[in-house]
Amino acid sequence: MTLQAMAERLRLLSWRDVVFVALPSLLLAALAFWLAAQYVKPAPPGHLVLATGGEGGAYQRFGALYKDVLVRYGIQLEAQPSAGSVDNLKRLRDRSIALDAAFIQGGTARPQEGDKLVSLGDLYYEPLWVFYRPGVIKNGKSGQEDDRVLDLKGRRVAIGESGSGTHYLALEILAANGLDAKNTQLIESGGFDVAARLQSGELDAAFVVGPTQSALVWALLYTPGVHLMSLAHAEAYTRRFPYLTHLVLPRGAIDLAQDIPAHDMQLVSTTATLLAREDTHPALIWLLLQAAHDVHGEPGVFQKPGEFPRASHGDFPLAQEAERFYTSGKPFLQRYLPFWAAIWVDRLVVLLVPLLVVLYPLLKMAPGLYGWRVRSRIYRRYGELKFLESEVEENPSRHSRDAWLEKLDAIEADASRIRTPLAFADMLYTLRQHIGLVRETILKRTAG
C-alpha cells in the first residue's frame, strides 16, 4: 500500500468516533494495569538479613551455609549474631531493627497480639544434651537409662546464656524437677569454655541444646571425664512439653571406633525453625526455603533423608510460600529459568494477564462499536429522508417545490459531510441514490 493510499484512508476516518471508542478503552486498560500493579511486589532486594546465634553455635554455622547457597542466586546474606533463640524473637518483633528472618528454637516462641511473623517450617532436631562430671549422679550408674535431672540438685549447673534457647529449655526442665536458683547453683554460661570448666571442676553439669553438628556438642562428647546423661524421664518430658520429641541416640552413632556413646541414650529434642517477618519479600522466602532444603535435607544421626525441612505445626502460621513449597516444590519458572529471569517473568505475567483480560474483549468490541457509530449517522439521515418522503406523499401541497427541495438539499449536504471509511462507502452511496429517488418523487408530486 502506497503512502498516498494510507493517507487517504486516514483522511476518511472519523476521528471523533475513534476518540469516542479509544479513550474509554485506554482508561479501562489503565485501570486494569493499576489494579494489577497493586498485587505485584517490587523486585526482590539483593540483601537479606538473618539473625543467627552465639559464636561457634549451630545457628551461626548454618547461617554461613545459607550464605553460600544464596550467593549463587545473587543475594547477599548478612548473618547477625545474637544471644540465641529468645533474643532472635525479640529482634523480629522490634520493627526498628533491620531484619528479615531468624532461627528460632521450638518451644521458645509464643505468638503475641499484633505479631506479624510467619513460619518457614521445621529445619532439624535440636536435642537437649545434659553433660556432667563423674560422681555427680548419686545412684552410681552414670550414663544409664535411669539418670535423673533431679540428681543435679545442689550442683553447679550451666544453663546457657540469658536470651538463648538453651537457657529457656534448661529452666523448663529444671523447674519440672523442682530445681531452681534457691536449691541449685544455676550459672548463666555457654560457649566453648563450658567444656574446660567441666573438666577443671568449676562446673558439675551443663545443659546444651543443638544438633550433633554443633561444635560445642561434638567437643563435649569427646571431652575426657565428661559424661552424657541418658534421661530416665525422656518420654514423660514429651507429654509435659508438647514441643519436645523423644529421641534415642544409638550406641556408637557418634563414633563406632571409640564406641561413643557406649550404649543407647534417651534424649529429648525440640526442633529448630525459621521465622520471618510477614512483609519479607516472597522471593527471599523462596530462597530461604531452597537454602533450608539444601542444608538440612541430608540424613543425620536422628533424621532420615528428606525428613527436613518440613511444614511446622507450631503456634505461628505457615507462610503461603512455604505451604506451596512443601506441597509442590520449587515454583514452576524457577525450575527452568535462572532466579532473576524467573522473578522478572513472574512479575511480568502478573501485570500482563489482567491487562490482556481487559484488552482482548476491548479489541474485539472496538471495531464493532466504531462501525455502529459510523452507521448510526447514516441511519439518522435515512430516518430524515424517510420522514421527508412520507410528508411529500401525504401532502405535497404543504410546501412549495423549492421548499421541499431545500429540505432535501439539507439532508444531502449533511450526508456529503459524513467522514466514512472505505468499509462503509457502499452505505453512503446507497443513501445518495435514495436521495435521488426522493428528489424524483418531489418533482413528480409537485408538478402541478
C-alpha positions as CSV (number, residue, x, y, z in Angstrom):
1,M,0.0,0.0,0.0
2,T,1.4,3.4,-1.0
3,L,1.8,6.3,1.3
4,Q,-0.8,8.2,-0.6
5,A,-3.4,5.4,-0.2
6,M,-2.7,5.2,3.5
7,A,-3.1,9.0,3.8
8,E,-6.4,8.8,2.0
9,R,-7.7,6.1,4.4
10,L,-6.6,8.1,7.4
11,R,-8.4,11.1,5.9
12,L,-11.6,9.2,5.6
13,L,-11.6,8.1,9.3
14,S,-14.0,9.7,11.6
15,W,-11.6,10.8,14.3
16,R,-14.4,11.8,16.6
17,D,-15.6,8.2,16.6
18,V,-12.0,6.9,17.0
19,V,-11.6,9.1,20.1
20,F,-15.1,8.0,21.4
21,V,-14.1,4.4,21.2
22,A,-10.4,4.6,22.1
23,L,-10.5,6.9,25.1
24,P,-12.7,4.7,27.3
25,S,-10.7,1.6,26.1
26,L,-7.5,3.3,27.2
27,L,-9.0,4.3,30.5
28,L,-10.2,0.7,31.2
29,A,-6.8,-0.7,30.2
30,A,-5.0,1.8,32.5
31,L,-7.4,0.9,35.4
32,A,-6.6,-2.8,34.8
33,F,-2.9,-2.1,34.8
34,W,-3.2,-0.1,38.0
35,L,-5.2,-2.8,39.8
36,A,-2.7,-5.5,38.7
37,A,0.2,-3.3,39.9
38,Q,-1.3,-3.4,43.4
39,Y,-0.6,-7.1,43.6
40,V,2.9,-7.0,42.2
41,K,5.7,-6.9,44.7
42,P,8.7,-4.8,43.8
43,A,11.8,-6.6,42.6
44,P,13.5,-8.5,45.4
45,P,16.3,-6.8,47.2
46,G,19.7,-8.1,46.7
47,H,20.3,-8.2,50.5
48,L,18.8,-10.4,53.2
49,V,19.4,-10.1,57.0
50,L,19.2,-13.3,59.1
51,A,19.6,-13.4,62.9
52,T,21.7,-16.5,63.9
53,G,23.1,-17.1,67.3
54,G,26.2,-17.1,69.5
55,E,29.8,-17.5,68.5
56,G,30.5,-21.1,67.4
57,G,26.9,-22.2,67.7
58,A,24.9,-24.2,65.3
59,Y,22.8,-21.2,64.2
60,Q,26.0,-19.3,63.2
61,R,27.3,-22.4,61.3
62,F,24.0,-22.8,59.4
63,G,23.9,-19.1,58.7
64,A,27.3,-19.4,56.9
65,L,26.0,-22.3,54.9
66,Y,22.8,-20.4,53.9
67,K,25.1,-17.6,52.8
68,D,26.9,-19.9,50.4
69,V,23.6,-21.0,48.9
70,L,22.1,-17.5,48.5
71,V,25.1,-16.0,46.9
72,R,24.6,-18.4,43.9
73,Y,21.3,-16.6,43.3
74,G,22.9,-13.1,43.6
75,I,21.6,-12.4,47.1
76,Q,24.0,-11.3,49.8
77,L,23.1,-12.7,53.3
78,E,24.0,-10.7,56.4
79,A,24.2,-13.0,59.4
80,Q,23.5,-11.1,62.6
81,P,24.9,-12.8,65.7
82,S,22.7,-12.8,68.8
83,A,22.4,-14.4,72.2
84,G,20.1,-17.1,70.8
85,S,16.5,-18.0,70.1
86,V,14.8,-15.8,72.6
87,D,16.9,-12.8,71.6
88,N,16.1,-13.5,67.9
89,L,12.4,-13.4,68.6
90,K,12.7,-10.0,70.3
91,R,14.6,-8.7,67.4
92,L,12.0,-9.9,64.9
93,R,9.3,-8.1,66.9
94,D,11.3,-4.9,67.0
95,R,10.5,-3.1,63.8
96,S,13.3,-0.6,64.3
97,I,15.8,-3.4,63.6
98,A,16.5,-4.3,60.0
99,L,15.8,-8.0,59.9
100,D,14.1,-10.4,57.6
101,A,14.2,-13.8,59.3
102,A,15.7,-15.6,62.3
103,F,16.5,-19.1,63.6
104,I,14.1,-20.0,66.5
105,Q,14.3,-22.9,68.8
106,G,10.9,-24.7,69.0
107,G,9.1,-24.0,72.3
108,T,10.7,-20.7,73.0
109,A,8.3,-18.6,70.9
110,R,4.7,-17.8,71.7
111,P,2.6,-15.6,69.5
112,Q,1.6,-12.2,70.8
113,E,-1.2,-9.9,69.8
114,G,-0.1,-7.9,66.8
115,D,2.6,-10.3,65.7
116,K,3.3,-10.3,62.0
117,L,5.5,-13.3,61.8
118,V,5.3,-16.4,59.7
119,S,7.0,-19.8,60.0
120,L,9.0,-21.3,57.1
121,G,8.9,-24.8,58.7
122,D,11.0,-27.1,60.9
123,L,14.6,-27.4,59.9
124,Y,16.2,-30.1,62.1
125,Y,16.1,-31.8,65.5
126,E,17.8,-29.8,68.3
127,P,18.3,-32.3,71.1
128,L,18.9,-31.3,74.7
129,W,22.2,-32.6,75.9
130,V,23.0,-32.8,79.6
131,F,26.7,-33.3,80.3
132,Y,28.1,-33.8,83.8
133,R,31.3,-34.8,85.7
134,P,31.8,-38.3,87.2
135,G,30.4,-38.6,90.7
136,V,27.5,-36.1,90.1
137,I,24.9,-38.8,89.7
138,K,24.0,-40.2,93.1
139,N,22.9,-43.7,92.0
140,G,26.3,-44.6,90.7
141,K,25.0,-45.7,87.3
142,S,26.1,-42.7,85.3
143,G,25.1,-42.8,81.7
144,Q,22.4,-45.5,82.3
145,E,18.8,-45.1,81.4
146,D,17.8,-44.2,85.0
147,D,19.8,-40.9,85.1
148,R,17.6,-38.2,86.5
149,V,17.9,-34.5,86.3
150,L,16.8,-34.4,89.9
151,D,20.2,-35.7,90.8
152,L,21.6,-32.3,89.8
153,K,20.0,-30.7,92.9
154,G,22.5,-28.5,94.8
155,R,25.1,-28.8,92.0
156,R,26.7,-26.1,89.9
157,V,24.9,-26.2,86.6
158,A,25.5,-24.1,83.4
159,I,22.2,-23.3,81.8
160,G,23.3,-21.3,78.8
161,E,23.4,-17.5,78.3
162,S,20.3,-15.4,79.0
163,G,18.3,-15.0,75.8
164,S,19.3,-18.3,74.4
165,G,17.1,-21.3,73.7
166,T,19.3,-23.4,75.9
167,H,18.6,-21.1,78.9
168,Y,14.9,-21.3,78.2
169,L,14.6,-25.1,77.9
170,A,17.0,-25.7,80.8
171,L,14.9,-23.7,83.2
172,E,11.7,-25.5,82.0
173,I,13.3,-29.0,82.6
174,L,14.8,-28.0,85.9
175,A,11.5,-26.5,87.1
176,A,9.7,-29.7,86.1
177,N,12.0,-31.5,88.6
178,G,11.6,-28.9,91.3
179,L,15.0,-27.3,90.8
180,D,15.6,-23.6,90.8
181,A,18.1,-20.9,91.9
182,K,17.0,-21.5,95.6
183,N,18.2,-25.1,95.7
184,T,20.7,-25.3,92.9
185,Q,23.5,-23.0,91.7
186,L,22.4,-22.0,88.2
187,I,25.1,-20.4,86.1
188,E,24.2,-18.4,83.0
189,S,27.1,-19.6,80.9
190,G,27.5,-21.2,77.5
191,G,30.1,-21.5,74.7
192,F,33.3,-23.4,74.4
193,D,34.5,-22.6,77.9
194,V,31.8,-24.9,79.3
195,A,33.9,-28.0,78.3
196,A,37.0,-26.6,80.0
197,R,35.1,-25.7,83.1
198,L,33.5,-29.1,83.4
199,Q,36.9,-30.7,83.1
200,S,38.5,-28.4,85.7
201,G,35.7,-29.0,88.2
202,E,34.3,-25.4,88.1
203,L,31.0,-26.9,86.8
204,D,29.2,-30.1,87.8
205,A,26.9,-30.2,84.8
206,A,25.9,-28.2,81.7
207,F,22.8,-28.0,79.6
208,V,23.4,-27.6,75.8
209,V,20.8,-27.5,73.0
210,G,22.0,-28.1,69.5
211,P,22.4,-30.7,66.7
212,T,25.2,-33.2,66.6
213,Q,27.0,-30.9,64.1
214,S,27.3,-28.3,66.9
215,A,30.9,-27.7,67.7
216,L,30.2,-27.5,71.4
217,V,28.2,-30.7,71.4
218,W,30.9,-32.5,69.5
219,A,33.6,-31.2,71.8
220,L,31.8,-32.3,74.9
221,L,31.1,-35.8,73.5
222,Y,34.8,-36.3,73.1
223,T,36.0,-34.5,76.3
224,P,37.6,-36.9,78.7
225,G,35.9,-37.1,82.1
226,V,32.6,-35.7,80.9
227,H,29.5,-37.9,80.6
228,L,26.3,-37.6,78.7
229,M,23.1,-38.1,80.7
230,S,20.5,-40.6,79.5
231,L,17.2,-39.1,80.6
232,A,15.2,-41.6,82.6
233,H,12.1,-39.4,82.2
234,A,12.5,-38.6,78.5
235,E,9.0,-39.8,77.5
236,A,7.4,-38.0,80.4
237,Y,9.0,-34.7,79.3
238,T,7.4,-35.0,75.9
239,R,4.0,-35.4,77.5
240,R,4.5,-32.4,79.7
241,F,6.1,-30.2,76.9
242,P,4.3,-31.0,73.6
243,Y,7.0,-29.3,71.6
244,L,9.6,-31.9,72.7
245,T,10.3,-35.2,70.9
246,H,11.7,-38.4,72.4
247,L,14.9,-39.4,70.6
248,V,17.3,-42.3,71.0
249,L,21.0,-41.8,70.3
250,P,22.1,-45.3,69.3
251,R,25.2,-46.9,70.7
252,G,28.2,-45.9,68.6
253,A,26.2,-43.4,66.5
254,I,28.8,-40.7,67.1
255,D,32.0,-42.8,66.8
256,L,31.9,-46.6,66.1
257,A,35.7,-46.9,66.6
258,Q,35.6,-45.3,70.1
259,D,32.1,-46.6,70.9
260,I,30.6,-43.2,71.5
261,P,28.1,-43.4,73.1
262,A,28.8,-46.7,74.9
263,H,25.1,-47.6,75.0
264,D,21.8,-46.2,73.7
265,M,21.0,-42.8,75.2
266,Q,17.5,-41.5,75.9
267,L,17.2,-37.8,74.9
268,V,14.5,-35.2,74.3
269,S,14.6,-32.8,71.4
270,T,13.0,-29.6,70.2
271,T,13.1,-28.6,66.5
272,A,14.8,-25.5,65.0
273,T,12.5,-23.4,62.9
274,L,12.8,-20.3,60.7
275,L,10.5,-17.4,61.4
276,A,10.3,-14.5,59.0
277,R,8.5,-11.1,59.1
278,E,5.2,-11.2,57.2
279,D,6.4,-8.4,54.8
280,T,9.6,-10.2,53.8
281,H,9.8,-10.3,50.0
282,P,8.3,-13.6,48.7
283,A,11.3,-14.2,46.5
284,L,13.6,-14.1,49.6
285,I,11.3,-16.6,51.4
286,W,11.6,-18.9,48.4
287,L,15.4,-18.7,48.5
288,L,15.5,-19.3,52.3
289,L,13.4,-22.4,51.8
290,Q,15.7,-23.5,49.0
291,A,18.7,-22.9,51.3
292,A,17.0,-24.9,54.1
293,H,16.4,-27.8,51.6
294,D,20.0,-27.8,50.5
295,V,21.5,-27.5,54.0
296,H,19.1,-29.7,56.1
297,G,17.9,-32.3,53.7
298,E,20.8,-34.7,54.2
299,P,20.4,-37.7,56.6
300,G,21.8,-37.4,60.1
301,V,22.0,-39.3,63.4
302,F,18.4,-38.5,64.2
303,Q,16.8,-37.8,60.8
304,K,16.2,-39.7,57.6
305,P,17.0,-38.4,54.1
306,G,14.5,-35.7,53.1
307,E,12.8,-35.6,56.5
308,F,13.7,-31.9,56.9
309,P,12.8,-29.2,56.2
310,R,9.1,-29.9,56.7
311,A,5.9,-27.9,57.4
312,S,5.7,-27.0,61.0
313,H,2.5,-27.2,63.1
314,G,3.6,-24.7,65.7
315,D,1.9,-21.6,67.0
316,F,2.9,-19.3,64.2
317,P,1.1,-19.6,60.8
318,L,3.0,-21.2,57.9
319,A,3.9,-18.7,55.2
320,Q,1.9,-19.1,51.9
321,E,5.2,-19.6,50.0
322,A,6.2,-22.4,52.5
323,E,2.8,-24.1,52.1
324,R,3.3,-24.2,48.3
325,F,7.0,-25.2,48.7
326,Y,6.1,-28.3,50.8
327,T,3.2,-29.2,48.6
328,S,4.6,-28.6,45.1
329,G,8.3,-27.9,45.5
330,K,10.1,-25.0,43.7
331,P,8.0,-22.6,41.6
332,F,7.5,-23.7,38.0
333,L,9.5,-20.9,36.5
334,Q,12.5,-21.3,38.9
335,R,12.8,-25.0,37.7
336,Y,13.7,-23.9,34.2
337,L,15.0,-20.3,34.4
338,P,17.7,-18.6,36.4
339,F,16.4,-17.0,39.6
340,W,16.4,-13.4,38.3
341,A,14.7,-14.4,35.0
342,A,12.0,-16.3,36.8
343,I,11.3,-13.4,39.1
344,W,11.1,-11.0,36.1
345,V,8.8,-13.2,34.1
346,D,6.6,-13.9,37.1
347,R,6.1,-10.1,37.8
348,L,5.5,-9.5,34.1
349,V,2.8,-12.2,34.0
350,V,1.0,-10.7,37.0
351,L,0.9,-7.4,35.2
352,L,0.0,-8.6,31.7
353,V,-2.7,-11.2,32.5
354,P,-5.2,-8.8,33.9
355,L,-4.3,-6.3,31.2
356,L,-4.9,-8.8,28.5
357,V,-8.1,-10.0,30.0
358,V,-9.4,-6.4,29.6
359,L,-7.7,-5.6,26.3
360,Y,-8.8,-8.7,24.4
361,P,-12.6,-8.0,24.8
362,L,-12.0,-4.3,24.1
363,L,-10.1,-5.1,20.9
364,K,-12.9,-7.4,19.9
365,M,-15.6,-4.9,20.6
366,A,-13.9,-1.7,19.4
367,P,-14.3,-2.3,15.6
368,G,-18.0,-3.1,16.1
369,L,-18.5,-0.1,18.3
370,Y,-16.7,2.1,15.8
371,G,-18.8,0.7,12.9
372,W,-22.0,1.2,14.9
373,R,-21.1,4.9,15.4
374,V,-20.5,5.4,11.6
375,R,-23.7,3.5,10.6
376,S,-25.8,5.4,13.2
377,R,-25.1,8.7,11.4
378,I,-26.0,7.2,8.0
379,Y,-29.1,5.7,9.5
380,R,-30.1,9.1,11.0
381,R,-30.0,10.6,7.6
382,Y,-32.1,7.7,6.3
383,G,-34.6,8.5,9.0
384,E,-34.8,12.1,8.0
385,L,-35.1,11.1,4.3
386,K,-37.9,8.6,5.0
387,F,-39.8,11.2,7.1
388,L,-39.5,13.8,4.3
389,E,-40.7,11.3,1.7
390,S,-43.7,10.4,3.8
391,E,-44.6,14.1,4.2
392,V,-44.4,14.6,0.4
393,E,-46.6,11.6,-0.3
394,E,-49.2,12.6,2.2
395,N,-49.5,16.3,1.5
396,P,-47.3,17.5,-1.4
397,S,-49.0,20.9,-1.3
398,R,-47.9,21.6,2.2
399,H,-44.8,23.3,0.9
400,S,-43.7,24.6,-2.4
401,R,-41.4,22.6,-4.7
402,D,-38.5,24.8,-3.8
403,A,-39.1,24.4,-0.1
404,W,-39.3,20.6,-0.4
405,L,-36.1,20.6,-2.5
406,E,-34.4,22.9,0.1
407,K,-35.2,20.3,2.8
408,L,-33.8,17.5,0.6
409,D,-30.7,19.5,-0.2
410,A,-30.0,20.0,3.5
411,I,-30.2,16.2,4.0
412,E,-27.9,15.6,1.0
413,A,-25.4,18.2,2.3
414,D,-25.3,16.5,5.7
415,A,-24.7,13.2,4.1
416,S,-21.9,14.5,2.0
417,R,-20.1,15.7,5.1
418,I,-20.1,12.3,6.8
419,R,-16.5,11.0,7.1
420,T,-16.9,7.4,6.1
421,P,-14.1,4.8,5.9
422,L,-14.0,2.7,2.7
423,A,-15.6,-0.2,4.5
424,F,-18.8,1.8,4.8
425,A,-18.7,3.7,1.5
426,D,-21.3,1.5,-0.1
427,M,-23.9,2.6,2.5
428,L,-23.2,6.2,1.8
429,Y,-23.5,5.8,-2.0
430,T,-26.8,3.9,-1.5
431,L,-28.0,6.8,0.7
432,R,-27.2,9.2,-2.1
433,Q,-29.1,7.0,-4.6
434,H,-32.1,7.1,-2.3
435,I,-31.9,10.9,-2.0
436,G,-32.1,11.0,-5.9
437,L,-35.2,8.8,-5.8
438,V,-36.9,11.1,-3.3
439,R,-35.9,14.1,-5.4
440,E,-37.7,12.5,-8.3
441,T,-40.7,11.9,-6.1
442,I,-40.8,15.6,-5.1
443,L,-40.6,16.8,-8.7
444,K,-43.3,14.4,-9.7
445,R,-45.7,15.1,-6.8
446,T,-45.3,18.9,-7.1
447,A,-45.6,19.1,-10.9
448,G,-48.9,21.0,-10.8
